[in-house]
Amino acid sequence: MSFLAAALDRVKPSATIAVTDKARALKAAGRNVIGLGAGEPDFDTPANIKLAAIRAIEAGKTKYTAVDGIPELKDAIIAKFQRENGVAYKPNQIIVGTGGKQVLYNALMATINPGDEVIIPAPYWVSYPEMVALAGGEPVPVVCTAATGFKLQAEALERAITPKTKWVILCSPSNPTGAAYTRSELKALTDVLVKHPHVWVMTDDMYEHLVYDDFQFTTVAQVEPKLYDRTLTVNGVSKAYCMTGWRIGYAGGPAQLIKAMSTIQSQSTSNPSSIAQWAAVEALNGPQDFIPANNKVFKERRDLVVSMLNQAKGIECPRPEGAFYVYPSCAGTIGKTAPSGKVIDNDETFVTELLETEGVAVVQGSAFGLGPAFRISYATKTSDLEDACKRIQRFCGNLR
């Protein structure tokens, strides 16, 4: 009998972390590697946010806090939801966690019983199905192809719902595709969900502010107030505020659910870092002018990467609405032979050979539930992106 828990048999390690670790190891060994696997802005945390953390340390704000967040941060989150999303919450409807991932995990652990189903549009963030499985539930992927803009359609959602469905998880803009739902596209989905009162909605809005080309972001509880009492709206400061390492995520939702999530958090990690919480207060309440400035750079990078990848033989790269990812198809390379002599039989082989041959680290689409494809994060300096895309063009051009 294994010493390890049987639940681990249901869970796979994160493919994005794996490729980042592999790229890091190759760099340490002296290889010239460009890592495009991590979803992490290359911009530094704004100075006013860092200063708020320093002041918190100097003021001795380094003790335990309330498990679910300091009142000042809850107030800032409530103001943010009202100001930017037109959704009203009270303090007992807000939870702060150690990153958005913990908030999502706590919600699933607090609600999933064995056999409960969770609908997850694919391509999906690699952690969604694994968290559902770890909680004892059944992930129900619904494939959304490039033909539908990688977005869940109302008819497909209706077909996927069963009496066992507990949650639907939506991520807009999406990790890994960058696809973002318009208000009308969300309304089509919420019209379906209104008819199924046993189904709750978990909406991951972590990339809310990273949208381009005048795209207007909306969230589920904003589009359909009838779903307010069964929607968990998850967000955080990691991406737009360049605070990935600070580990602050948050959510607004029904008080009973938030209380249950807080109970789990009280017996696992307890409160998030007190210092990071004070930094997040400044992030949400302070100047926001750096966000459009950063987005201008991200948009330029997106356009560069999409253009260059579409010039690579066998690659087709859609132009996403948001986030900082592209999700190109590599179907045109399948069956060809790499310079090493290895046949490209799937997207995992493609990304492995790309890394070994050209030193470009990307993540295979199969890890996100839809291949043959790969994900590139363009949240890295433009010169590296241009170099990486040239290497991908060369790699694809040398396939036979």
Steps between C-alpha positions, in 0.01 A plus 500: 500500500633842402579748776358779278131588485291337227364846411836579340422243231233741375733798469770590246784745568467846341630493143572874504715470811672193353603678180617806695713278726646319198589829331659624822708182528622528140597864558693398810683243288613775263240466222362811331132452584208738460223404741150583381322266738429708809197727523680780676536867397859608454415848631602581856242562772422875496702707745201628701391141571848397612518809720169407665648163593815661641289739708294207628820328615631817664165549676517149645209366295665160498269300728223251431191657345141383470503171306298642210679835468551834672196734504687764300563257215143372509381861472733557203368184330138601562572844350672337200205269429256792523714743301611273218233230483187656645465210745433565871645284778517526880810415707362155590477427126872558438794266554872564445727204431860419422456553127199436281589130489435457873167681472386268218627192685326598824171550315518156343607331823211671681232389253596183311365161606607172337347475155419871464576628150674825405470626142830642374533651150812367325762629441517561875754612757683181596402524868120505464441128431770395744348702783157353425647149503686562826174617656340169397295636212484417132638755251280522188705663223303656213725550199484850348693519174654790312187501280301637797783725616583245774178609677227287654177512301156501663393179325812316615447622857140380496608155379766470769274577797372197693330458839851446641640833375613715794707773331591653167845663493546794262826689441489821297741612367618143487811326609618337268340651188451868580139468378257738671120486508300802385197603702267336247703178504483489880126578492441196277671284763325661796162449329572127510620507861193688623295195396712266716484624861719216633802620296736763645747715307866548587634784289877550495554866409874512573578652156213752511714806433713341227276558197577663167341665194231680704361172636252564782533258791191376686451234765217253566333664803509830313341359184232294677402617851275192535821296540646724773407257780678207333803668349851512646692785336874432535773754431838610631793736465749260339472582132383859441694632800815295429485340844525127425740431787296694756232227491175687553175384345144578606138421428149632554205268539216375719576540871435133580755388238757759609464383861559138395807601299633693800458192717717297264756777480509526881612138520749511211699819450313742726538864388690618192817702560416812698758701305369388162148591609601859574674515160177378339304778674724751326474310170120518494462849649804669346580631150394272214670688215779243460250235386417657159870580455591134557211387280633708212823297518312171536288581194811578294652169611179312420491644149869422446466139615179432305654642182827310530341168599263516205811518279628169641430193284223285642398750769168686523467760775168674582508854636367500860297773667687508829737354762862452384481164325463373146387147422622404153415172329795284395279251311690581180820357648360163609655210310813695405850413615709724725874559443568240771328236288202482733154502341267772631207276597328738745533843659704369793763373258484834317576704812769255617681512166462879485665532840781253422570637151445875532491566876143638505283384790123496438219284644319231300131555434406149610579608858219757466253252356525581127775412255692489283595849611729684739478798731739791491511764771604832346551658843872527439726758338432573135851419378474151649159447340632601158799268539277214618262541207791495256620177659149351469490604133840335447395183685181465297685579178749218570230235554489244220 
